[in-house]
Amino acid sequence: MLFWPVLLFNEGNGVKAAEVARLKGEMQALERAAGQKGCNITFRSY
């Protein structure tokens, strides 16, 4: 018997690393676009 929520968290490190890399790229693109448009937006990383 398998507890079904386990399936939701069983993606593997490769999938999570790819998602983090994608999100980081999106954040960097937003930072560049904001700078080009003169927006006063800042991003903080924790």
C-alpha positions in Angstrom: 0.0 0.0 0.0 1.3 3.4 -1.0 0.3 6.7 0.6 -0.7 8.8 -2.4 0.8 12.2 -1.3 4.2 10.5 -1.4 3.8 10.5 -5.2 3.5 14.3 -5.2 6.9 14.7 -3.5 8.7 12.0 -5.4 10.0 14.1 -8.3 13.7 13.6 -7.8 16.5 16.1 -7.4 17.0 16.5 -11.1 13.5 17.8 -11.7 13.7 20.2 -8.7 17.1 21.5 -9.9 15.8 22.2 -13.4 12.8 24.1 -11.9 15.1 26.2 -9.7 17.3 27.0 -12.7 14.3 27.9 -14.8 12.9 30.2 -12.1 16.4 31.8 -11.6 16.5 32.5 -15.4 13.1 34.1 -15.3 14.1 36.3 -12.4 17.2 37.5 -14.2 15.2 38.3 -17.3 12.8 40.3 -15.2 15.6 42.2 -13.6 17.1 43.1 -17.0 13.8 44.2 -18.4 13.1 46.3 -15.3 16.5 47.9 -15.6 16.0 48.7 -19.3 12.6 50.3 -18.6 13.9 52.3 -15.6 11.7 50.6 -13.1 12.7 50.8 -9.5 12.3 47.1 -8.6 14.6 45.1 -6.4 14.9 41.3 -5.8 16.1 39.8 -2.6 17.3 36.2 -2.3 17.2 34.5 1.0 
